[in-house]
Amino acid sequence: MKNLKKYLLLSAVAMSLFSCNRDDSDDYSATDKNNVTVNFKNVIDGSGDITLGTTVVTSSSNQKHNFSTLKYIVSNFVLVKTDGSEVKYNFDNPDKGAFVISQTGATEQSISLADIQAGDYKQIKFGLGISPNAYTLGQTGQAAFWDTCVATGMSWQWASGYKFAKIEGSYAAPGTDIPATGASTYKFHSGNIANPTTTNTPDVYKVVTLDLPTTMKVRNNVAPKVHLTCSMNKWLSGTKNLVLDATNQVSMSPNLALIQDGSTNLAGAFKATSVN
């Protein structure tokens, strides 16, 4: 009898472990879905969190600057499975698939991608800004998100479109400190001029592609979270080394090199750090 009880106990444990592994990792239906949370955090490599108006960054050009405003638009999310197939989330539909990431007192901001197909995922892609194709939907075709951007200062007039990124703050000349008062200010407002194909202007909409550090499993009973960081020290010190000066004290056109190069640097500043 004692051996029988031991056998039954071990069998129950084994079945429990098998059931957990099957439900959480291996066994799922093509119709299963769950939400994926994407967590954004702006950081400075080597020093951590950003505090608006306080954190001072020194660029590769030896220029000190800080941030008083730090916002950007993300859209067109695509999750790539381990077999290479893609799951697009409300692609070119800003009302349902675009978000404003705005640095405030909180160090992180999370968004939810609803009803993602169950599977194993290895990459995440997203747009930095609003794609030219989405813009062609017209103002009425994206009225809800347009209203959000108007309310958050992420738009010009409709004829010009969205502000893809809005970065403002104070800066000093290379090699000098930011003064306590009377500091020079800058504005980096990137974005397309309407549809760049028809306006014959540069397209600064960028697609960010990130490898996930571990496989992200989406299951009927598993709703994962992927953590992304944006290293804002790379905005001026990425593939292009940029310097802020008096020409950056007003809103700018995508025809300017700083907008084109700064947008490229910003797109390269993102990294997927963990999945849980």
N, C-alpha and C positions, 0 to 999 in steps of 0.2 A: 504493500500500500504506500509506504514511504517513497519507494522508487517511482511509483505511478504518479504521485503528486508532484515529484520533482520533474518528471517528464512532461506533465501537463503544464507546469509553470514555465519551463524552458520553451515549450511549443508556443505558449501564449506570448512570451516576450519576442520570439522570432517572428511570429505573425504580425505583432505590433510594429516591429522595426520594418518589416517588409511593406506593410501598409503605408507607413509614413514615407518611406522612400518612393513607393509607387505614386502616392498622391502628390508629393511635393516636387519630385524630380523627373519621373519617367513617364507616367501614364497621364495623357491628356488628349482631349478631343480637338479636332480642327475648329470646332465651333466655340470652344472655351475662350473666355476673354477676361481681362482684368485691367485695372488702371496702372499706369507707370508714372511715378513722381520724378520730376527732374528738378534738382536742387542747384541753384546758381549762387556762387559766392565770389565776390571780387576780393582779390588779395594782392599783396606785394610780395614777390618772392624773397624769402629770407627774413621777412619781418612780420608777415601775417596779415591780420585784418586791416581794413581801411576805415578811418574815421574822417568823415567829411569835414573839411576846413582845418584839420589838424595834421593828418599824416602827410609828411613831406617825402617826396621821391626825388632821387637824383638820377637823371638820365645818363645814357652812355656818352652824351655830349657834355656831361658835367653841368647840367642845368637842373636846378631845384624847382619843383612845382608841387602843388597840392590840388585837391579836388573839392569844389563846393557843390557841384552837380555831377551825377554819374548815372546815366540812363542809356538803355539801348533796347531795340526791338528784336525779338526772336520769332521765327515763323517756320513753316514748311518742315516740320519734324519728320524724319524718316528713321525707322529702326531696322537695322540690317541683321538678318538671322545668320546663324553659323553656316548655313548652306548657301548664303549669298542672296537669298530672296529678300525683298524689301516690303515693309509695311509702312505706308504713308499715312500721316495723320492730318486730315483736313487740308490737303495740299492746295496751295493757291486759294485758300478761303480764309482771309484774315479774321472775319467775324468769329470763326470757331477755332482757328489754328494759329493765331498770332498773339503775342504777349509783350507787355512792356516790363522789362526788368529795371527796377529803380532802386538805387542805393539809398537807404534811409538810416535810421538808427539801428535797424536790424542788420546783421552781417550776412544773412542768407535770405533767399527768396525762392519759394517752391511753386511749381506749376504742375498741373495734372493733365496727363494725356489719357483720355477715357477710352475704355473698351478696346484695349490693344489685344490682338490675337495672341493666344498662348503659343509659346515656343521658346527657343534658346537664341539669344541675341548677342552679337559680337561688336556692333558699332552703333553709334548714334550720329545722325546728321541733322543740321538745322541751318536756316538762313539767318544772316545778320542783316536785318532790314526787311523790306517787303519786295518781293520779286517783281520785275517788269510785267510778267504775265498776270499777277494778281492785281496790279494797278489798273490793267485794262478792263477789269470788272466795272470800273467807274465808282463814283462816290456812293451811289445808292446800293451797289453790290457789296459794300463793306462798311455800311453806315455805322454799325455798332462799334467796330474797332476804330473807325475814324473819329467818332465822338470820344472814345477813350483817349486817343492820342491828342485831340484838341484839349481835353481836360488836363492832361499831364504834360502839356507843352512839347509834344513830340510830332508836331505838324507845322507846315507852312499853309498857305492857301492851297486848295485842291489842285490848282494848275501846276503847282510845284511838287506837292505830295508830302510824304512823311519825312520826319527826321529819324534816320536810322539809328544814329547815336548822338547823344547830347552830353558833352563833357565840358565842364567849365571849372575855373579855379584861378589861382594866382601863380605867378612864376617870377623868376629872377633871371638876369643875364647869366650866361654860362660862367661858372666860377665864383658866383656871389651868392649870398644868402637871401632868402625871401624876407623883406623888411616887415617889421611888426605892423606898420601902418603905411599906407600909400603904395602897396604892392601893385605891380602891373597885373592886369587880368587878361584871361584868354577865353575864347569860345571855339569849340570844335563841334560844329553841327553838320554831320554828314548826311547825305541822302541824294537820291537821284532827282533830276529835274523831269518830273512826269515820267513818261516812257522814254528811256534814253535812245531807243531806236528811232523814234519819230522826232525827238528834239535834237538828235545828233550831238549828244553829250555823253561823257563817260558814265559807265554803269558801275556804281560802287556797292551794289548788292553782292554779298559774299556768302558762299556756302561753306560751313564748317563741318569737317568730318573727323570724328574722334573714335579711336579704338577704345573699347571698354577694358578695364584692367582684369576683369573676370567675366565669365559668361553670365549674362542676365537672364534668369529664368522667369517667364511669365506663365502662371498657371491659374486655374479657376480659383484656387485658394492661396495664391502667392501674388501679391501686388508689390513689385520691387521699387526701390528708389535708387536713382543714379545721381551721383554727386559730381558737379562740374565746378571748376574754378576758372576765373578769368584773371590772369596776371597782368594788372594794369601797368606795371613797370615796363611791359613790352609794347605799350601803345606808342611811346616815342623811341623805343630801343629794340625794335624787332628786326625784320629783314631790312628795314630802312631806319637810319638814325636821323631823327627829326629834331628841329629846334623851334621853340615858340618865340615869336617876336611881335612887334606892334601890328603887323598885318593880321594877326589872329584875334583881334579885339572885337571883331564883328562877325556875324554869321557868314558862312562861306559857301562857295560854289564847288561842285564836284570837278570843275575844270582846274582847280588848284591842286598842286602836287601834294600839299599837306593832307588834303581830304582823301585823295586817292591812296597815298602811302600810309596814312594813319588808319584808314579802313582796312588795308591789307594787314598791317601790324596787329590791329585789334582782333581780326578774325583768327590770327595765329596765336592769340594769347590764351585760348581755351584749352582745358585739359580735363579728361574724365579721371577722377581720382579714386572712386570706389563705387561699389554696387552692394546694396543690402536689401 
